[in-house]
Amino acid sequence: MLGIALGVAALIVVLSVMNGFQHELRDRILGVVSHVQIQGANSSVENWPQLERQVKTIIPIVGVAPYSSTQGLLSKDDAVRGVMVRGVFPKKEKQVSAVGKQMIAGNLDSLVDEKFNIILGSELARMLGAELKDKVLLMIPKGQLTPAGVIPRLKMFTVSGVFDSGMYDYDASLALVHLRDVQKLTRSLSGVDGLRIKIKNLFAAPAVNQKISENIEFQNVYVTDWTQSHSSFFRAVQIEKRVMFIILMLVVAVAAFNIVSTLVMAVADKRSDIAILRTLGSSPNQIMLIFMIQGALIGIIGTLIGASLGVTIALNIDVIVPFVESFLGVDLLSKDVYYISDLPSELKFNDVIVTVAVSFFLSISATIYPSWRASKTRPAEALRYE
């Protein structure tokens, strides 16, 4: 019973923690990346306000914001870093991303047209050694022709904020500026690269993507959603969860098949009792049922204990882990190493049901062979030397 209980509890806790990590990573990614995105196929989208109005008539949305992006180099003193520069309207950007809530210095509203302010990711600011009000030089590859030849476009920006999304890829390579400033640098004063859309149910993004694609009247634009842009990452997390489920289920299987040895020993010990029951009129099926019930009770009680223990730990892991860390004097998830320093947990009812069902199935399966052996006991042979 204890073996099955520990296996079931471990499986429920691990699945809950993996659900928590998946949820945390998804929230952090979608704090920077939009749910649905409309981009120009070969050129910029010129009449984006009309496209925005059309999208709002197709689906109900939480927010929509235009953007323009370009790659460049940021330099300060001797430090140079490649960067993705995203031009945004601050008020609209707050509707589609959580960057405004992730600011650790300054604020998103500091991006003002013609002020040439810039907001850096926390890691990017650290690598450049940039702080608020510092000047950084932005170079973009779209060159301009001069008597000295083609040179990249340069512009000095003032650091007006720093954000921390919790994802290294974005914190180390993303910078935000006002949309008009990007348009001036890229000499595209009327068009934008596309629209970023936020919807109520992020899991409905593929259906929303399809609906917009089928009903949009604009030419030379294509629609993507977060399940496409980060499909490989979330697929890897899902595969890892399934593999972990299989591995831990083997622990439950080993414990469940200990029922086999338990019942085999019980059958050997009770041969004379089985023989007496047979002589009193018990059928082989009744004998088989007795031992199946015995093994099933072991599995059911162990599974219920494990499920109760696993659910309790999963729901209180935010209290248990800090207690263990303080008791042992160690930091299990150091902030210096891991982006997620707390152990998240998200208990899903479906995971508990599947775990309990598989454990019960394995327990019942383990009783079949010993019970069948018991039903084949011959009374005369069993009582010959009694």
C-alpha positions in Angstrom: 0.0 0.0 0.0 2.8 2.4 0.9 4.7 1.7 -2.3 1.6 2.5 -4.4 0.8 5.5 -2.3 4.3 7.0 -2.7 4.3 6.4 -6.5 0.9 8.0 -7.0 1.8 11.0 -4.7 5.1 11.5 -6.5 3.3 11.4 -9.9 0.6 13.9 -8.9 3.2 16.3 -7.4 5.6 16.2 -10.4 2.8 16.7 -12.9 1.4 19.6 -10.9 4.9 21.2 -10.7 5.4 20.8 -14.5 1.9 22.3 -15.1 3.0 25.2 -12.9 6.3 25.7 -14.8 4.4 25.5 -18.1 1.8 28.1 -17.0 4.5 30.4 -15.6 6.6 30.3 -18.8 3.6 30.8 -21.0 2.5 33.8 -19.0 6.0 35.3 -19.2 6.3 34.7 -22.9 2.9 36.1 -23.6 3.7 39.1 -21.5 5.9 40.2 -24.3 4.6 38.3 -27.3 1.0 38.9 -28.6 -1.7 36.2 -28.8 -2.4 36.9 -32.5 -0.3 38.9 -34.9 -1.0 40.3 -38.4 2.0 41.2 -40.5 2.6 42.6 -43.9 3.7 39.8 -46.3 6.3 41.7 -48.4 6.0 45.3 -47.2 4.6 47.4 -44.4 0.9 47.8 -43.7 0.0 51.3 -44.8 -3.6 51.8 -43.7 -3.4 50.1 -40.4 -6.3 52.0 -38.6 -8.7 50.6 -41.2 -7.2 47.1 -40.6 -7.7 47.6 -36.9 -11.3 48.6 -37.3 -11.9 45.6 -39.6 -10.4 43.1 -37.0 -12.7 44.5 -34.3 -15.7 43.7 -36.4 -14.5 40.1 -37.0 -13.8 39.0 -33.5 -14.2 40.4 -29.9 -10.8 41.4 -28.7 -9.2 42.8 -25.5 -6.8 45.1 -27.3 -4.9 45.7 -30.5 -1.7 47.7 -31.1 0.4 48.5 -34.2 4.1 48.0 -34.1 7.2 48.4 -36.2 10.4 46.6 -35.6 14.0 46.6 -36.9 17.3 45.1 -36.0 20.2 47.2 -34.9 23.2 47.7 -32.7 23.2 49.5 -29.3 26.4 50.9 -28.0 27.5 52.7 -24.8 31.1 53.4 -24.2 32.9 50.2 -25.3 29.9 47.9 -25.0 28.0 46.9 -28.2 25.0 44.6 -28.3 22.7 43.4 -31.1 19.1 44.4 -30.4 15.6 44.0 -31.8 14.0 47.5 -31.6 10.2 47.5 -31.4 8.3 50.7 -32.0 5.1 51.0 -30.1 2.4 53.4 -29.0 2.6 53.2 -25.2 -1.2 53.4 -24.5 -2.0 50.8 -27.0 0.9 48.6 -26.0 -0.5 48.3 -22.5 -3.6 46.6 -24.0 -1.7 43.8 -25.6 1.3 43.1 -23.4 2.4 43.1 -19.8 5.5 45.2 -20.3 4.0 48.2 -18.5 3.6 46.0 -15.4 7.1 44.6 -15.7 9.0 47.9 -15.5 11.6 47.9 -12.8 12.8 51.4 -13.6 10.9 54.3 -15.3 7.6 53.7 -17.0 6.2 52.9 -20.4 4.6 56.3 -20.8 8.1 57.8 -21.0 8.1 56.9 -24.7 7.1 60.2 -26.2 7.2 61.1 -29.9 10.4 63.0 -30.9 11.9 62.6 -27.5 13.9 59.6 -28.7 13.6 57.7 -25.4 14.3 54.0 -25.2 13.3 51.3 -22.8 15.8 48.4 -22.4 15.4 44.8 -21.2 17.1 44.3 -17.8 19.8 42.0 -19.1 20.5 44.3 -22.1 20.8 47.3 -19.7 23.2 45.3 -17.5 25.4 44.2 -20.5 25.6 47.8 -21.7 26.1 49.2 -18.3 23.2 51.6 -19.0 21.0 53.3 -16.3 18.2 55.8 -16.4 19.0 59.0 -18.3 22.1 57.5 -19.9 22.7 58.0 -23.6 23.0 55.0 -25.9 23.8 55.0 -29.6 21.5 53.0 -31.9 22.7 51.9 -35.3 20.4 50.3 -37.8 21.5 48.5 -41.0 19.4 50.5 -43.4 22.1 52.8 -44.7 22.0 56.2 -46.2 24.1 57.5 -49.1 26.7 60.2 -48.3 29.7 61.6 -50.2 31.8 59.2 -48.1 29.7 56.2 -49.2 26.9 54.2 -47.6 26.9 54.5 -43.8 24.4 53.1 -41.3 21.8 55.4 -39.7 22.8 56.5 -36.3 20.7 58.1 -33.5 21.3 58.9 -29.9 18.6 57.7 -27.5 18.0 58.4 -23.8 17.3 55.4 -21.5 14.0 56.2 -19.9 13.1 52.7 -18.5 14.1 49.1 -17.9 11.8 46.1 -17.9 12.2 42.6 -16.6 10.0 40.0 -18.3 11.7 37.0 -16.6 12.7 35.5 -20.0 16.4 36.0 -20.8 15.8 35.9 -24.6 13.7 39.1 -24.4 15.4 40.8 -21.5 18.8 40.5 -23.3 17.7 41.5 -26.9 14.6 43.7 -26.9 14.3 47.4 -26.7 11.2 49.6 -27.0 10.9 53.0 -28.5 8.0 55.2 -29.7 6.5 54.0 -33.0 7.1 57.4 -34.7 10.8 57.3 -33.8 11.2 53.9 -35.5 9.3 55.2 -38.5 11.6 58.1 -38.8 14.7 55.9 -38.6 13.4 53.5 -41.2 12.0 56.2 -43.4 8.6 54.6 -43.3 6.4 57.4 -42.0 3.0 56.0 -42.7 3.2 52.2 -42.6 3.7 49.7 -39.7 5.0 46.2 -39.7 1.6 44.9 -38.4 -0.8 44.6 -35.6 -0.5 42.8 -32.3 -3.8 41.4 -30.9 -4.8 40.2 -27.4 -7.9 38.0 -26.9 -9.7 36.9 -23.8 -9.0 33.2 -24.1 -5.4 32.6 -25.2 -6.1 29.0 -26.0 -8.6 30.1 -28.7 -5.8 31.8 -30.6 -5.6 29.2 -33.4 -9.4 29.5 -34.0 -9.2 33.3 -34.0 -6.2 33.1 -36.4 -8.3 31.0 -38.8 -11.3 33.3 -38.5 -9.3 36.4 -39.2 -7.5 34.8 -42.1 -10.8 33.8 -43.7 -12.6 37.1 -43.3 -9.9 39.8 -43.6 -10.1 41.9 -46.7 -6.6 43.2 -46.8 -4.2 41.8 -49.3 -0.5 40.9 -48.7 -0.9 40.2 -45.0 -0.7 37.0 -43.1 -1.9 36.0 -39.6 0.0 34.0 -37.0 -0.6 33.2 -33.3 1.5 32.3 -30.3 1.0 28.6 -30.8 2.8 28.8 -34.1 5.6 31.3 -33.2 6.5 29.2 -30.1 5.2 25.8 -31.1 8.6 24.0 -30.7 9.1 25.3 -27.2 5.6 24.3 -25.9 5.7 21.0 -27.8 9.0 20.2 -26.0 7.5 21.0 -22.6 4.4 18.8 -23.4 6.6 15.9 -24.5 8.7 16.2 -21.4 5.6 16.1 -19.3 4.4 12.9 -21.0 7.8 11.2 -20.7 7.9 12.1 -17.0 4.4 10.7 -16.6 5.5 7.4 -18.2 8.7 7.2 -16.1 6.9 7.9 -12.8 4.1 5.5 -13.8 6.7 2.8 -13.8 7.3 3.4 -10.1 3.5 2.9 -9.6 3.7 -0.3 -11.8 6.6 -1.7 -9.7 4.6 -1.1 -6.5 1.4 -2.5 -8.1 3.1 -5.7 -9.3 4.4 -6.3 -5.8 0.8 -7.3 -5.3 1.6 -10.3 -7.4 4.3 -11.6 -5.0 2.0 -10.8 -2.1 -0.9 -12.8 -3.5 1.3 -15.7 -4.7 2.6 -16.0 -1.1 -1.0 -15.8 0.2 -2.2 -18.5 -2.2 0.7 -20.8 -1.2 0.0 -20.2 2.5 -3.8 -20.8 2.1 -3.8 -23.9 -0.1 -5.4 -26.0 2.6 -8.0 -23.3 3.3 -8.8 -23.0 -0.4 -9.2 -26.8 -0.7 -11.6 -26.8 2.3 -13.7 -24.1 0.7 -13.7 -26.0 -2.6 -15.0 -29.2 -0.8 -17.7 -27.1 0.9 -19.0 -26.1 -2.6 -17.1 -22.9 -3.5 -16.6 -22.6 -7.3 -13.2 -21.7 -8.9 -14.7 -18.2 -9.8 -15.5 -17.6 -6.2 -12.0 -18.5 -5.1 -10.6 -16.3 -7.8 -12.8 -13.4 -6.7 -11.6 -13.6 -3.1 -8.0 -13.0 -4.0 -8.9 -10.4 -6.6 -10.8 -8.4 -3.9 -7.8 -8.8 -1.6 -5.4 -7.4 -4.2 -7.8 -4.7 -5.3 -8.2 -3.4 -1.8 -4.4 -3.1 -1.5 -4.4 -1.1 -4.7 -7.5 1.0 -3.9 -6.3 2.0 -0.4 -2.8 2.7 -1.6 -4.1 4.8 -4.5 -6.5 6.8 -2.4 -3.8 7.5 0.3 -1.3 8.5 -2.5 -3.8 10.7 -4.2 -4.7 12.5 -1.0 -1.1 13.0 -0.1 -0.2 14.2 -3.6 -3.1 16.6 -3.8 -2.2 18.0 -0.4 1.5 18.5 -1.3 0.6 20.0 -4.7 -1.8 22.6 -3.2 0.7 23.6 -0.4 4.0 23.3 -2.3 4.5 27.1 -2.0 4.6 26.6 1.8 6.4 23.3 1.9 9.4 24.2 -0.3 10.3 27.4 1.7 10.1 25.4 4.9 12.4 22.7 3.5 14.8 25.4 2.2 15.0 27.1 5.6 15.3 23.8 7.4 18.2 22.6 5.2 19.7 26.0 4.8 19.8 25.7 1.0 18.3 27.6 -1.9 16.7 25.0 -4.3 16.0 27.5 -7.1 18.6 30.2 -6.8 17.7 33.5 -8.5 21.2 33.8 -9.8 20.8 30.6 -11.8 17.1 30.1 -12.6 14.6 32.6 -14.1 11.8 31.1 -12.0 13.0 31.2 -8.4 9.8 29.8 -6.9 8.5 26.3 -7.4 5.1 26.8 -9.1 2.3 24.3 -8.9 -0.9 24.0 -10.9 -3.0 21.0 -9.9 -5.2 19.8 -12.7 -8.2 17.5 -11.9 -7.7 15.5 -15.2 -4.1 14.6 -14.1 -5.4 13.3 -10.8 -8.2 11.3 -12.4 -5.8 9.7 -15.0 -3.2 8.9 -12.4 -5.8 7.2 -10.1 -7.4 5.3 -13.0 -4.1 3.9 -14.3 -2.9 3.0 -10.7 -6.2 1.2 -10.1 -6.0 -0.6 -13.5 -2.4 -1.8 -12.7 -3.5 -3.0 -9.3 -6.4 -5.0 -10.7 -4.2 -6.4 -13.5 -1.6 -7.6 -10.9 -4.3 -9.7 -9.1 -5.3 -11.8 -12.1 -2.5 -14.3 -12.3 -2.3 -15.2 -8.5 -6.1 -15.3 -8.3 -6.2 -17.7 -11.3 -3.6 -19.9 -9.7 -5.7 -20.0 -6.5 -8.8 -21.0 -8.5 -6.9 -24.0 -10.1 -6.0 -25.5 -6.7 -7.1 -29.2 -6.5 -8.6 -30.1 -3.1 -7.3 -33.7 -3.1 -3.7 -32.7 -3.8 -3.8 -29.7 -1.3 -5.2 -31.9 1.5 -3.1 -35.0 0.8 -0.5 -34.3 3.5 -2.7 -32.4 5.9 
